[in-house]
Structures are given as C-alpha cells and as structure tokens.
Amino acid sequence: MPRGRIPQSLTPKQRMARSLRTKTGRATYKKRKGQVEPVFGQIKQGGGFRQFAMRGLKKMQAEWQLVCLTHNLLKLFRHAMA
C-alpha cells in the first residue's frame, strides 16, 4: 500500500490507481454506488433520456436542467401519492 502524499508528477490515471490501492481511496470510491450514479441510470432507463436534442453548451445545460427538474418533480409527485 502506498504511503504519503501523491506525487504531482503522476498522470491522472496513475493518481487514481494509486489512490485506489489505499483503504481510504477504496472506501471513498465505494460510496459512489450509493450516492449519485443511480440517478443517471434512472434518468437514462426510466426517463428514456439517451442524448441531447440541442446543440451548444448553453442549450445542452438548459436541457439537462429540464431533465433533472422533471426527474425531481416526478420523485416528489410519487412520494406525495404514496
């Protein structure tokens, strides 16, 4: 197991590989399953959102905000109905 600070000379891939060899790095990475990533799966699978319809960064950001808004409103609606 590596010890000490991560050298700045490493590439991002090497930095990630080194941090995943530590207990702390593995524990932190394990949390990703239970936090944000399932939401992307729900939006893609349940919402049917696979690609952006608009071109350009601002339009894409607005479209993503709309997708997230509808996802959250549906969650609130379903919670209120239960």
C-alpha positions in Angstrom: 0.0 0.0 0.0 1.4 3.4 -0.9 2.0 5.9 1.8 2.5 9.6 2.0 1.4 12.3 -0.4 0.6 11.5 -4.1 3.4 12.9 -6.3 2.3 15.8 -8.5 4.2 14.3 -11.4 1.8 11.4 -11.9 -0.8 11.4 -14.6 -4.5 11.5 -13.6 -4.8 7.7 -14.4 -1.7 6.9 -12.2 -3.1 9.1 -9.4 -6.4 7.3 -9.4 -4.7 3.9 -9.5 -2.5 4.9 -6.6 -5.4 6.2 -4.5 -7.4 3.1 -5.1 -4.7 1.0 -3.6 -5.3 2.7 -0.2 -8.0 1.8 2.3 -9.3 5.3 2.3 -9.4 5.5 -1.5 -11.3 2.3 -1.8 -13.8 3.3 0.9 -14.4 6.7 -0.8 -14.8 5.1 -4.3 -17.2 2.5 -2.8 -19.6 5.3 -1.8 -20.2 6.2 -5.5 -22.6 3.3 -5.8 -25.0 4.7 -3.2 -24.8 8.4 -4.0 -25.2 9.9 -7.4 -24.7 7.4 -10.1 -28.0 5.5 -9.7 -29.8 8.8 -10.6 -28.1 8.8 -14.0 -29.3 5.2 -14.5 -32.8 6.2 -13.5 -32.8 9.1 -15.9 -31.5 7.0 -18.8 -33.5 3.9 -18.2 -36.7 5.1 -16.7 -36.9 8.5 -18.3 -35.7 7.3 -21.7 -33.1 10.1 -21.9 -30.3 9.0 -24.1 -28.9 12.0 -25.9 -29.3 15.8 -26.0 -31.6 17.3 -28.7 -30.0 20.7 -28.7 -26.5 21.8 -29.8 -24.3 24.2 -28.0 -23.2 24.3 -24.4 -25.8 26.7 -23.0 -28.7 24.8 -24.7 -27.3 21.5 -23.5 -27.1 22.8 -20.0 -30.7 24.1 -20.1 -31.9 20.8 -21.5 -30.0 18.9 -18.7 -31.6 21.2 -16.1 -35.0 20.4 -17.5 -34.4 16.7 -17.4 -33.2 16.9 -13.8 -36.2 19.1 -12.9 -38.7 16.6 -14.3 -36.9 13.8 -12.5 -37.1 15.5 -9.2 -40.7 16.6 -9.7 -41.7 13.0 -10.5 -40.0 11.9 -7.3 -41.9 14.4 -5.3 -45.2 13.5 -7.0 -44.7 9.8 -6.4 -43.8 10.4 -2.8 -46.9 12.5 -2.3 -49.1 9.8 -3.8 -47.7 7.1 -1.5 
